Amino acid sequence: MEQYRKAIFRLSIIIFSLSLLILSGCGEDPLSSDGGGYDLDLVRIISNPVSPMPGEKTILSVRVGGYSSGPWPSYYWDVSAGSLLTNGEATAQWVVPEGTGEYEIRLSSSLESESEACSLNVSVRNYERLDTGRDFSVYPNLIGGEIFFVSPSDDISFVDSEYSSSNVMRFIGPGSSEGITSRTLGFRAGPNMGGDDFVFTDNGQDVIASMLTPYFFMTKLQRKNIAKFGLFGAGDEIVTDQYDETQRERCDQYNNPYPNEDASMVVMQKLEVGDNEDGTKDLFNISFWNETSGIPVRLTNSMITEPVVSGEDTLGWKDYYFENTKPVFTPDEEYIIYFCDSSGIFEPSMIPLNAGTPDPSGTLVFDIFSGMGIDIPENVILQWNPEGNTLAFIADVNGDNTLCFLDYNSGPLSSSSLNSRTTGITGALEFVWSPQNGEGGAVITETGVGLVTPGGQYTPVMDKELPTDMLCGVNFSPDGEKIGFRIGRMGSAWHEAFSALMVDSLGDGRPPTYVTKKYPWPSDGEISIDDFDFRWRRVVFDSDGSGLYGPVTIGESDPEGEGPNPSTATIEIVHSWK
């Protein structure tokens, strides 16, 4: 007899091909006899596919560690529903039930006089790849029962060197979508050629977009204007129509649009190119538009001229340039908040709105970020909570990406109208508010995904298994009782790389479960949050929370099956539902 059967339980090629991910209720401490003749440790159960469809035949296997100087262990599988075609071995075939839901898989194993058990919850779901007719589809929004999404204008990858812009589209049916922001509005500068800033209005009727008008390959800074597009075919309107007939390599841009609830008012940033080609004399100001006047009005000044003094003598005058950016309306539409770096660091400022008319003379500038070490990045995402009294954002705080809050106190403008707070949650990458009264939300950090309270208390939902794992796209179900997100794993080899959607039912004590199968994932096809709004990767739940849509990066193997073929990498919206 073999003296020791070491690693007797690295049992099936399935185990290696799945890049072990599922968390289970298995014991972590091995059972060992006093004589040292055997050591049994059930690590976890694995289901292939990880989220089977109703009625599908599924392979169950277990990862086991240990050794034995005697017999092999015995195994007994048990399932809460469906039927087992095989049993008694380290692998089993399970025909899952015809009904969707979560089902428990249980395994007990015995070796000599010792036994151990573990379990796994498997989500049986329906799922499909939504054929939008586009190779790259992100930022799904479920509005009025219809799916709207963002796709590159030329249907090339977001990471392609020739990528220039995107459009909002409406999914019509298999293989077909309608362009929303590609409808021509007749800008003086030419037709709109797609954009990159898209804001869906709270009333679900319009999308506000910053569009290229038009795109010229040799232009270093493209001309951009703002427009309002009706999601359901009505209400298109030009917001800005900036056009300088002088041929320039750098053109003026309207960026960062933000509408009120019904898009009757829009605030935005206007970049007006200066005389210096390096951009050192560019002007960055806040502009305001309402549908009554139809003419954008500049509200700020991003250049001041001050004397150069030596002793009692004035030697001359010098121009100082700074930036005003990221304007938003307060939810009560009483003020405009924007950020200005005239002090060397972006600080919030507020402009009063009197019956929809801004009053720049009443602007109040705050000095609250510098004392806390808060430095907001230029691509900062600002999100109001459902109560409309707190802005969440991710900023650099003393060198760490940190989740921060800016509290808004309604009423007469004063030094206490805004108060900033840091949560202490560092390594933050994404955040979304809970839809239930805004008392906290979900955050993705460099280590995992978790829940956060307004006071900054962090409760982990799922930690990364590998440092290279990517968790992204987190969002809540409408009732706030579930969160969904996507996982991407590079793996140690190409066949271990995958991308899939997961859901966690909050408060049930169970770990998150897969709700799609694992799709091949070529990491070179993934859009970066450094270049794109992280909300573009966000999942969105159905109104009853039973299903969700999410953009999933999908790669196909090359004809020889030796690895992912980058030329076939796509980003597709996957729909999963019970």
Secondary structure as a PSIPRED ss2 file (coil, helix, strand):
# PSIPRED VFORMAT (PSIPRED V4.0)

   1 M C   1.000  0.000  0.000
   2 E C   1.000  0.000  0.000
   3 Q C   1.000  0.000  0.000
   4 Y C   1.000  0.000  0.000
   5 R C   1.000  0.000  0.000
   6 K C   1.000  0.000  0.000
   7 A C   1.000  0.000  0.000
   8 I C   1.000  0.000  0.000
   9 F C   1.000  0.000  0.000
  10 R C   1.000  0.000  0.000
  11 L C   1.000  0.000  0.000
  12 S C   1.000  0.000  0.000
  13 I H   0.000  1.000  0.000
  14 I H   0.000  1.000  0.000
  15 I H   0.000  1.000  0.000
  16 F H   0.000  1.000  0.000
  17 S H   0.000  1.000  0.000
  18 L C   1.000  0.000  0.000
  19 S C   1.000  0.000  0.000
  20 L C   1.000  0.000  0.000
  21 L C   1.000  0.000  0.000
  22 I C   1.000  0.000  0.000
  23 L C   1.000  0.000  0.000
  24 S C   1.000  0.000  0.000
  25 G C   1.000  0.000  0.000
  26 C C   1.000  0.000  0.000
  27 G C   1.000  0.000  0.000
  28 E C   1.000  0.000  0.000
  29 D C   1.000  0.000  0.000
  30 P C   1.000  0.000  0.000
  31 L E   0.000  0.000  1.000
  32 S E   0.000  0.000  1.000
  33 S C   1.000  0.000  0.000
  34 D C   1.000  0.000  0.000
  35 G C   1.000  0.000  0.000
  36 G C   1.000  0.000  0.000
  37 G C   1.000  0.000  0.000
  38 Y E   0.000  0.000  1.000
  39 D E   0.000  0.000  1.000
  40 L E   0.000  0.000  1.000
  41 D E   0.000  0.000  1.000
  42 L E   0.000  0.000  1.000
  43 V E   0.000  0.000  1.000
  44 R E   0.000  0.000  1.000
  45 I E   0.000  0.000  1.000
  46 I E   0.000  0.000  1.000
  47 S E   0.000  0.000  1.000
  48 N E   0.000  0.000  1.000
  49 P C   1.000  0.000  0.000
  50 V C   1.000  0.000  0.000
  51 S C   1.000  0.000  0.000
  52 P C   1.000  0.000  0.000
  53 M C   1.000  0.000  0.000
  54 P C   1.000  0.000  0.000
  55 G C   1.000  0.000  0.000
  56 E C   1.000  0.000  0.000
  57 K E   0.000  0.000  1.000
  58 T E   0.000  0.000  1.000
  59 I E   0.000  0.000  1.000
  60 L E   0.000  0.000  1.000
  61 S E   0.000  0.000  1.000
  62 V E   0.000  0.000  1.000
  63 R E   0.000  0.000  1.000
  64 V E   0.000  0.000  1.000
  65 G E   0.000  0.000  1.000
  66 G E   0.000  0.000  1.000
  67 Y E   0.000  0.000  1.000
  68 S E   0.000  0.000  1.000
  69 S C   1.000  0.000  0.000
  70 G C   1.000  0.000  0.000
  71 P C   1.000  0.000  0.000
  72 W C   1.000  0.000  0.000
  73 P C   1.000  0.000  0.000
  74 S E   0.000  0.000  1.000
  75 Y E   0.000  0.000  1.000
  76 Y E   0.000  0.000  1.000
  77 W E   0.000  0.000  1.000
  78 D E   0.000  0.000  1.000
  79 V E   0.000  0.000  1.000
  80 S C   1.000  0.000  0.000
  81 A C   1.000  0.000  0.000
  82 G C   1.000  0.000  0.000
  83 S E   0.000  0.000  1.000
  84 L E   0.000  0.000  1.000
  85 L C   1.000  0.000  0.000
  86 T C   1.000  0.000  0.000
  87 N C   1.000  0.000  0.000
  88 G C   1.000  0.000  0.000
  89 E C   1.000  0.000  0.000
  90 A C   1.000  0.000  0.000
  91 T E   0.000  0.000  1.000
  92 A E   0.000  0.000  1.000
  93 Q E   0.000  0.000  1.000
  94 W E   0.000  0.000  1.000
  95 V E   0.000  0.000  1.000
  96 V C   1.000  0.000  0.000
  97 P C   1.000  0.000  0.000
  98 E C   1.000  0.000  0.000
  99 G C   1.000  0.000  0.000
 100 T C   1.000  0.000  0.000
 101 G E   0.000  0.000  1.000
 102 E E   0.000  0.000  1.000
 103 Y E   0.000  0.000  1.000
 104 E E   0.000  0.000  1.000
 105 I E   0.000  0.000  1.000
 106 R E   0.000  0.000  1.000
 107 L E   0.000  0.000  1.000
 108 S E   0.000  0.000  1.000
 109 S E   0.000  0.000  1.000
 110 S E   0.000  0.000  1.000
 111 L E   0.000  0.000  1.000
 112 E C   1.000  0.000  0.000
 113 S C   1.000  0.000  0.000
 114 E E   0.000  0.000  1.000
 115 S E   0.000  0.000  1.000
 116 E E   0.000  0.000  1.000
 117 A E   0.000  0.000  1.000
 118 C E   0.000  0.000  1.000
 119 S E   0.000  0.000  1.000
 120 L E   0.000  0.000  1.000
 121 N E   0.000  0.000  1.000
 122 V E   0.000  0.000  1.000
 123 S E   0.000  0.000  1.000
 124 V E   0.000  0.000  1.000
 125 R C   1.000  0.000  0.000
 126 N E   0.000  0.000  1.000
 127 Y E   0.000  0.000  1.000
 128 E E   0.000  0.000  1.000
 129 R E   0.000  0.000  1.000
 130 L E   0.000  0.000  1.000
 131 D C   1.000  0.000  0.000
 132 T C   1.000  0.000  0.000
 133 G C   1.000  0.000  0.000
 134 R C   1.000  0.000  0.000
 135 D C   1.000  0.000  0.000
 136 F E   0.000  0.000  1.000
 137 S C   1.000  0.000  0.000
 138 V E   0.000  0.000  1.000
 139 Y E   0.000  0.000  1.000
 140 P E   0.000  0.000  1.000
 141 N E   0.000  0.000  1.000
 142 L E   0.000  0.000  1.000
 143 I E   0.000  0.000  1.000
 144 G C   1.000  0.000  0.000
 145 G C   1.000  0.000  0.000
 146 E E   0.000  0.000  1.000
 147 I E   0.000  0.000  1.000
 148 F E   0.000  0.000  1.000
 149 F E   0.000  0.000  1.000
 150 V E   0.000  0.000  1.000
 151 S E   0.000  0.000  1.000
 152 P E   0.000  0.000  1.000
 153 S C   1.000  0.000  0.000
 154 D C   1.000  0.000  0.000
 155 D C   1.000  0.000  0.000
 156 I C   1.000  0.000  0.000
 157 S C   1.000  0.000  0.000
 158 F C   1.000  0.000  0.000
 159 V C   1.000  0.000  0.000
 160 D C   1.000  0.000  0.000
 161 S C   1.000  0.000  0.000
 162 E C   1.000  0.000  0.000
 163 Y C   1.000  0.000  0.000
 164 S C   1.000  0.000  0.000
 165 S C   1.000  0.000  0.000
 166 S E   0.000  0.000  1.000
 167 N E   0.000  0.000  1.000
 168 V E   0.000  0.000  1.000
 169 M E   0.000  0.000  1.000
 170 R E   0.000  0.000  1.000
 171 F E   0.000  0.000  1.000
 172 I E   0.000  0.000  1.000
 173 G E   0.000  0.000  1.000
 174 P C   1.000  0.000  0.000
 175 G C   1.000  0.000  0.000
 176 S E   0.000  0.000  1.000
 177 S E   0.000  0.000  1.000
 178 E E   0.000  0.000  1.000
 179 G E   0.000  0.000  1.000
 180 I C   1.000  0.000  0.000
 181 T C   1.000  0.000  0.000
 182 S C   1.000  0.000  0.000
 183 R C   1.000  0.000  0.000
 184 T C   1.000  0.000  0.000
 185 L C   1.000  0.000  0.000
 186 G C   1.000  0.000  0.000
 187 F C   1.000  0.000  0.000
 188 R C   1.000  0.000  0.000
 189 A C   1.000  0.000  0.000
 190 G C   1.000  0.000  0.000
 191 P C   1.000  0.000  0.000
 192 N C   1.000  0.000  0.000
 193 M C   1.000  0.000  0.000
 194 G C   1.000  0.000  0.000
 195 G E   0.000  0.000  1.000
 196 D E   0.000  0.000  1.000
 197 D E   0.000  0.000  1.000
 198 F E   0.000  0.000  1.000
 199 V E   0.000  0.000  1.000
 200 F E   0.000  0.000  1.000
 201 T C   1.000  0.000  0.000
 202 D C   1.000  0.000  0.000
 203 N C   1.000  0.000  0.000
 204 G C   1.000  0.000  0.000
 205 Q C   1.000  0.000  0.000
 206 D E   0.000  0.000  1.000
 207 V E   0.000  0.000  1.000
 208 I E   0.000  0.000  1.000
 209 A E   0.000  0.000  1.000
 210 S E   0.000  0.000  1.000
 211 M E   0.000  0.000  1.000
 212 L E   0.000  0.000  1.000
 213 T C   1.000  0.000  0.000
 214 P C   1.000  0.000  0.000
 215 Y C   1.000  0.000  0.000
 216 F C   1.000  0.000  0.000
 217 F C   1.000  0.000  0.000
 218 M C   1.000  0.000  0.000
 219 T C   1.000  0.000  0.000
 220 K C   1.000  0.000  0.000
 221 L E   0.000  0.000  1.000
 222 Q C   1.000  0.000  0.000
 223 R C   1.000  0.000  0.000
 224 K E   0.000  0.000  1.000
 225 N E   0.000  0.000  1.000
 226 I E   0.000  0.000  1.000
 227 A E   0.000  0.000  1.000
 228 K E   0.000  0.000  1.000
 229 F E   0.000  0.000  1.000
 230 G E   0.000  0.000  1.000
 231 L C   1.000  0.000  0.000
 232 F C   1.000  0.000  0.000
 233 G C   1.000  0.000  0.000
 234 A C   1.000  0.000  0.000
 235 G C   1.000  0.000  0.000
 236 D C   1.000  0.000  0.000
 237 E E   0.000  0.000  1.000
 238 I E   0.000  0.000  1.000
 239 V C   1.000  0.000  0.000
 240 T C   1.000  0.000  0.000
 241 D C   1.000  0.000  0.000
 242 Q C   1.000  0.000  0.000
 243 Y C   1.000  0.000  0.000
 244 D C   1.000  0.000  0.000
 245 E C   1.000  0.000  0.000
 246 T C   1.000  0.000  0.000
 247 Q C   1.000  0.000  0.000
 248 R C   1.000  0.000  0.000
 249 E C   1.000  0.000  0.000
 250 R E   0.000  0.000  1.000
 251 C C   1.000  0.000  0.000
 252 D C   1.000  0.000  0.000
 253 Q E   0.000  0.000  1.000
 254 Y E   0.000  0.000  1.000
 255 N E   0.000  0.000  1.000
 256 N E   0.000  0.000  1.000
 257 P E   0.000  0.000  1.000
 258 Y E   0.000  0.000  1.000
 259 P E   0.000  0.000  1.000
 260 N C   1.000  0.000  0.000
 261 E C   1.000  0.000  0.000
 262 D C   1.000  0.000  0.000
 263 A C   1.000  0.000  0.000
 264 S C   1.000  0.000  0.000
 265 M E   0.000  0.000  1.000
 266 V E   0.000  0.000  1.000
 267 V E   0.000  0.000  1.000
 268 M E   0.000  0.000  1.000
 269 Q E   0.000  0.000  1.000
 270 K E   0.000  0.000  1.000
 271 L E   0.000  0.000  1.000
 272 E E   0.000  0.000  1.000
 273 V C   1.000  0.000  0.000
 274 G C   1.000  0.000  0.000
 275 D C   1.000  0.000  0.000
 276 N C   1.000  0.000  0.000
 277 E C   1.000  0.000  0.000
 278 D C   1.000  0.000  0.000
 279 G C   1.000  0.000  0.000
 280 T C   1.000  0.000  0.000
 281 K C   1.000  0.000  0.000
 282 D C   1.000  0.000  0.000
 283 L E   0.000  0.000  1.000
 284 F E   0.000  0.000  1.000
 285 N E   0.000  0.000  1.000
 286 I E   0.000  0.000  1.000
 287 S E   0.000  0.000  1.000
 288 F E   0.000  0.000  1.000
 289 W E   0.000  0.000  1.000
 290 N E   0.000  0.000  1.000
 291 E C   1.000  0.000  0.000
 292 T C   1.000  0.000  0.000
 293 S C   1.000  0.000  0.000
 294 G C   1.000  0.000  0.000
 295 I C   1.000  0.000  0.000
 296 P C   1.000  0.000  0.000
 297 V E   0.000  0.000  1.000
 298 R E   0.000  0.000  1.000
 299 L C   1.000  0.000  0.000
 300 T C   1.000  0.000  0.000
 301 N C   1.000  0.000  0.000
 302 S C   1.000  0.000  0.000
 303 M E   0.000  0.000  1.000
 304 I E   0.000  0.000  1.000
 305 T E   0.000  0.000  1.000
 306 E E   0.000  0.000  1.000
 307 P E   0.000  0.000  1.000
 308 V E   0.000  0.000  1.000
 309 V E   0.000  0.000  1.000
 310 S E   0.000  0.000  1.000
 311 G C   1.000  0.000  0.000
 312 E C   1.000  0.000  0.000
 313 D E   0.000  0.000  1.000
 314 T E   0.000  0.000  1.000
 315 L E   0.000  0.000  1.000
 316 G E   0.000  0.000  1.000
 317 W E   0.000  0.000  1.000
 318 K E   0.000  0.000  1.000
 319 D E   0.000  0.000  1.000
 320 Y E   0.000  0.000  1.000
 321 Y E   0.000  0.000  1.000
 322 F C   1.000  0.000  0.000
 323 E E   0.000  0.000  1.000
 324 N E   0.000  0.000  1.000
 325 T E   0.000  0.000  1.000
 326 K E   0.000  0.000  1.000
 327 P E   0.000  0.000  1.000
 328 V E   0.000  0.000  1.000
 329 F E   0.000  0.000  1.000
 330 T C   1.000  0.000  0.000
 331 P C   1.000  0.000  0.000
 332 D C   1.000  0.000  0.000
 333 E C   1.000  0.000  0.000
 334 E C   1.000  0.000  0.000
 335 Y E   0.000  0.000  1.000
 336 I E   0.000  0.000  1.000
 337 I E   0.000  0.000  1.000
 338 Y E   0.000  0.000  1.000
 339 F E   0.000  0.000  1.000
 340 C E   0.000  0.000  1.000
 341 D C   1.000  0.000  0.000
 342 S C   1.000  0.000  0.000
 343 S C   1.000  0.000  0.000
 344 G C   1.000  0.000  0.000
 345 I C   1.000  0.000  0.000
 346 F C   1.000  0.000  0.000
 347 E E   0.000  0.000  1.000
 348 P E   0.000  0.000  1.000
 349 S E   0.000  0.000  1.000
 350 M E   0.000  0.000  1.000
 351 I E   0.000  0.000  1.000
 352 P E   0.000  0.000  1.000
 353 L E   0.000  0.000  1.000
 354 N E   0.000  0.000  1.000
 355 A C   1.000  0.000  0.000
 356 G C   1.000  0.000  0.000
 357 T E   0.000  0.000  1.000
 358 P E   0.000  0.000  1.000
 359 D C   1.000  0.000  0.000
 360 P H   0.000  1.000  0.000
 361 S H   0.000  1.000  0.000
 362 G H   0.000  1.000  0.000
 363 T C   1.000  0.000  0.000
 364 L E   0.000  0.000  1.000
 365 V E   0.000  0.000  1.000
 366 F C   1.000  0.000  0.000
 367 D C   1.000  0.000  0.000
 368 I C   1.000  0.000  0.000
 369 F C   1.000  0.000  0.000
 370 S H   0.000  1.000  0.000
 371 G H   0.000  1.000  0.000
 372 M H   0.000  1.000  0.000
 373 G C   1.000  0.000  0.000
 374 I E   0.000  0.000  1.000
 375 D E   0.000  0.000  1.000
 376 I C   1.000  0.000  0.000
 377 P C   1.000  0.000  0.000
 378 E C   1.000  0.000  0.000
 379 N C   1.000  0.000  0.000
 380 V C   1.000  0.000  0.000
 381 I C   1.000  0.000  0.000
 382 L C   1.000  0.000  0.000
 383 Q E   0.000  0.000  1.000
 384 W E   0.000  0.000  1.000
 385 N C   1.000  0.000  0.000
 386 P C   1.000  0.000  0.000
 387 E C   1.000  0.000  0.000
 388 G C   1.000  0.000  0.000
 389 N C   1.000  0.000  0.000
 390 T E   0.000  0.000  1.000
 391 L E   0.000  0.000  1.000
 392 A E   0.000  0.000  1.000
 393 F E   0.000  0.000  1.000
 394 I E   0.000  0.000  1.000
 395 A E   0.000  0.000  1.000
 396 D E   0.000  0.000  1.000
 397 V E   0.000  0.000  1.000
 398 N C   1.000  0.000  0.000
 399 G C   1.000  0.000  0.000
 400 D E   0.000  0.000  1.000
 401 N E   0.000  0.000  1.000
 402 T E   0.000  0.000  1.000
 403 L E   0.000  0.000  1.000
 404 C E   0.000  0.000  1.000
 405 F E   0.000  0.000  1.000
 406 L E   0.000  0.000  1.000
 407 D E   0.000  0.000  1.000
 408 Y E   0.000  0.000  1.000
 409 N C   1.000  0.000  0.000
 410 S C   1.000  0.000  0.000
 411 G C   1.000  0.000  0.000
 412 P C   1.000  0.000  0.000
 413 L C   1.000  0.000  0.000
 414 S C   1.000  0.000  0.000
 415 S C   1.000  0.000  0.000
 416 S C   1.000  0.000  0.000
 417 S C   1.000  0.000  0.000
 418 L E   0.000  0.000  1.000
 419 N E   0.000  0.000  1.000
 420 S E   0.000  0.000  1.000
 421 R E   0.000  0.000  1.000
 422 T E   0.000  0.000  1.000
 423 T E   0.000  0.000  1.000
 424 G E   0.000  0.000  1.000
 425 I E   0.000  0.000  1.000
 426 T E   0.000  0.000  1.000
 427 G C   1.000  0.000  0.000
 428 A E   0.000  0.000  1.000
 429 L E   0.000  0.000  1.000
 430 E E   0.000  0.000  1.000
 431 F E   0.000  0.000  1.000
 432 V E   0.000  0.000  1.000
 433 W E   0.000  0.000  1.000
 434 S C   1.000  0.000  0.000
 435 P C   1.000  0.000  0.000
 436 Q C   1.000  0.000  0.000
 437 N C   1.000  0.000  0.000
 438 G C   1.000  0.000  0.000
 439 E C   1.000  0.000  0.000
 440 G C   1.000  0.000  0.000
 441 G E   0.000  0.000  1.000
 442 A E   0.000  0.000  1.000
 443 V E   0.000  0.000  1.000
 444 I E   0.000  0.000  1.000
 445 T E   0.000  0.000  1.000
 446 E C   1.000  0.000  0.000
 447 T C   1.000  0.000  0.000
 448 G E   0.000  0.000  1.000
 449 V E   0.000  0.000  1.000
 450 G E   0.000  0.000  1.000
 451 L E   0.000  0.000  1.000
 452 V E   0.000  0.000  1.000
 453 T C   1.000  0.000  0.000
 454 P C   1.000  0.000  0.000
 455 G C   1.000  0.000  0.000
 456 G C   1.000  0.000  0.000
 457 Q C   1.000  0.000  0.000
 458 Y E   0.000  0.000  1.000
 459 T E   0.000  0.000  1.000
 460 P E   0.000  0.000  1.000
 461 V E   0.000  0.000  1.000
 462 M E   0.000  0.000  1.000
 463 D E   0.000  0.000  1.000
 464 K C   1.000  0.000  0.000
 465 E C   1.000  0.000  0.000
 466 L C   1.000  0.000  0.000
 467 P C   1.000  0.000  0.000
 468 T C   1.000  0.000  0.000
 469 D C   1.000  0.000  0.000
 470 M E   0.000  0.000  1.000
 471 L E   0.000  0.000  1.000
 472 C E   0.000  0.000  1.000
 473 G E   0.000  0.000  1.000
 474 V E   0.000  0.000  1.000
 475 N E   0.000  0.000  1.000
 476 F E   0.000  0.000  1.000
 477 S C   1.000  0.000  0.000
 478 P C   1.000  0.000  0.000
 479 D C   1.000  0.000  0.000
 480 G C   1.000  0.000  0.000
 481 E C   1.000  0.000  0.000
 482 K E   0.000  0.000  1.000
 483 I E   0.000  0.000  1.000
 484 G E   0.000  0.000  1.000
 485 F E   0.000  0.000  1.000
 486 R E   0.000  0.000  1.000
 487 I E   0.000  0.000  1.000
 488 G E   0.000  0.000  1.000
 489 R E   0.000  0.000  1.000
 490 M C   1.000  0.000  0.000
 491 G C   1.000  0.000  0.000
 492 S C   1.000  0.000  0.000
 493 A C   1.000  0.000  0.000
 494 W H   0.000  1.000  0.000
 495 H H   0.000  1.000  0.000
 496 E H   0.000  1.000  0.000
 497 A C   1.000  0.000  0.000
 498 F E   0.000  0.000  1.000
 499 S E   0.000  0.000  1.000
 500 A E   0.000  0.000  1.000
 501 L E   0.000  0.000  1.000
 502 M E   0.000  0.000  1.000
 503 V E   0.000  0.000  1.000
 504 D E   0.000  0.000  1.000
 505 S E   0.000  0.000  1.000
 506 L C   1.000  0.000  0.000
 507 G C   1.000  0.000  0.000
 508 D C   1.000  0.000  0.000
 509 G C   1.000  0.000  0.000
 510 R C   1.000  0.000  0.000
 511 P C   1.000  0.000  0.000
 512 P C   1.000  0.000  0.000
 513 T E   0.000  0.000  1.000
 514 Y E   0.000  0.000  1.000
 515 V C   1.000  0.000  0.000
 516 T C   1.000  0.000  0.000
 517 K C   1.000  0.000  0.000
 518 K C   1.000  0.000  0.000
 519 Y E   0.000  0.000  1.000
 520 P E   0.000  0.000  1.000
 521 W C   1.000  0.000  0.000
 522 P C   1.000  0.000  0.000
 523 S H   0.000  1.000  0.000
 524 D H   0.000  1.000  0.000
 525 G H   0.000  1.000  0.000
 526 E C   1.000  0.000  0.000
 527 I C   1.000  0.000  0.000
 528 S C   1.000  0.000  0.000
 529 I C   1.000  0.000  0.000
 530 D C   1.000  0.000  0.000
 531 D C   1.000  0.000  0.000
 532 F C   1.000  0.000  0.000
 533 D C   1.000  0.000  0.000
 534 F H   0.000  1.000  0.000
 535 R H   0.000  1.000  0.000
 536 W H   0.000  1.000  0.000
 537 R H   0.000  1.000  0.000
 538 R C   1.000  0.000  0.000
 539 V C   1.000  0.000  0.000
 540 V E   0.000  0.000  1.000
 541 F E   0.000  0.000  1.000
 542 D C   1.000  0.000  0.000
 543 S C   1.000  0.000  0.000
 544 D C   1.000  0.000  0.000
 545 G C   1.000  0.000  0.000
 546 S C   1.000  0.000  0.000
 547 G E   0.000  0.000  1.000
 548 L E   0.000  0.000  1.000
 549 Y E   0.000  0.000  1.000
 550 G E   0.000  0.000  1.000
 551 P E   0.000  0.000  1.000
 552 V E   0.000  0.000  1.000
 553 T E   0.000  0.000  1.000
 554 I E   0.000  0.000  1.000
 555 G C   1.000  0.000  0.000
 556 E C   1.000  0.000  0.000
 557 S E   0.000  0.000  1.000
 558 D C   1.000  0.000  0.000
 559 P C   1.000  0.000  0.000
 560 E C   1.000  0.000  0.000
 561 G C   1.000  0.000  0.000
 562 E C   1.000  0.000  0.000
 563 G C   1.000  0.000  0.000
 564 P E   0.000  0.000  1.000
 565 N C   1.000  0.000  0.000
 566 P H   0.000  1.000  0.000
 567 S H   0.000  1.000  0.000
 568 T H   0.000  1.000  0.000
 569 A C   1.000  0.000  0.000
 570 T E   0.000  0.000  1.000
 571 I E   0.000  0.000  1.000
 572 E E   0.000  0.000  1.000
 573 I E   0.000  0.000  1.000
 574 V E   0.000  0.000  1.000
 575 H E   0.000  0.000  1.000
 576 S E   0.000  0.000  1.000
 577 W E   0.000  0.000  1.000
 578 K C   1.000  0.000  0.000
